[in-house]
Amino acid sequence: MSQEYKSFNEFWPIYLRAHQKPATRFCHYVATVVGIGCALGAIVFGVWWLVPLGIFLGYSIAVASHPLIEGNKALVGSHAVWAALSDLKMFVLAASGKLQAELVKHGIKEG
């Protein structure tokens, strides 16, 4: 049975701990770019099947990184919305150069 979290703020540090290795985070960044790129492609070109393709590819890349790189299980199974929001938050923090401070704030060392 999965852990129940009462809020996103409670979930967020757990999410970060599950993404300690830079390679895992990189896979999530790639997955986020693929997902957003497919969504934008669907809007711009009217090719709507790109949306489910982007979701499938993005989740596949991100979820596969956990057993292959991190050596854990992805949190997306029972926390899909919070996991997706966390992916976006992690991506924005990394792109803005603020992720390292967030890891330190939560006492998370890179694995």
N, C-alpha and C positions, 0 to 999 in steps of 0.2 A: 504494500500500500504506500502511496506517495505521501510526502509531508504536506500538511495544510499550512498555508501562509495567510495571515490575516490582512496583509496589505502589500502593495508593491514595494514599499520601503523595507519591509521585512524580507521580501523575496530577493531584492537587488544584490545584497552582499553574498547571498548563497549562489546566485547566478555568477557573480564575479569569481567566486572561489572555484566554480566548475569550469572556469575559463582562464586558469592560471598560466598556461603555456602560450607564448606569443603565436605559435603556429596554429593553435586552435582558434585564437582570436582572428588571425589572418583568414582562415577558412570562413569564419562568420562574416568578415568584411566582404569577402568575395561573394558569399551567398547573398548578402544584403544588396550589393551592387547588381548582381544578376536579377534578383527579384524586382528591384526598382527599375532597372533597365528594361526588363520585359513589360512591366506595367506601363512605362512611358512609351515603349514601342507600340503597345496595344492602343494607347490613346492617339499617338501621332499618326500611325499608319492604319489604324482601324482593324488591326489583326488581333481580334479578341482572344484567340486561343493562346496568345502569348502570356496572358495572365495566369492560367493554371500551369502552364509550362514553367513560368518564373517561380511560382510557389513550389512546384515539385522539385525543380533543380536547386533552388535556394535551400529548402529544407533538407534535401538529400546531402548537399555539401556540408551544411552545418551539423546535421545529426551524425554523419559519418566521421566527422573530425573527433568526436568524443571517444569512441572506443579505439580508433586508429592512432590518435595523437595524445589525447588527454588521459586515456585509460579510465574513463568513467562513463556514466550514462547521461544522455541529454535530458534536460529538464522540461522539454517541450511536451512530453506525453500528457501530463495532467495540468500543465500551466502554459498552454499554447499562447494565450494573449499576452501574459506577462513576459514570457520568453521572447516573443516577437518584439514587444516594446523594449525589452532589455537589449536585444540585438541592436535596435536603432539607437538607443541611448549609448551603448558601448561604441558604436560606429561614430556617432557625433563627438563623443569625448575623445576618441582616438584621433579623429580628423582635426579636432581643435587643439590637440596637444595636452588635454586635461586628464587623460585616462590614468596616467601614472600616479597623479595626485589622488585620484579616486581609489586606486588600489591601495596606496599607502594609508589613506583615511580609514579604510576597512581592515587594515592589518594583513593584507594579502601580498604574499611574496610570489614572484614569478617562478613557475616550476620548470 
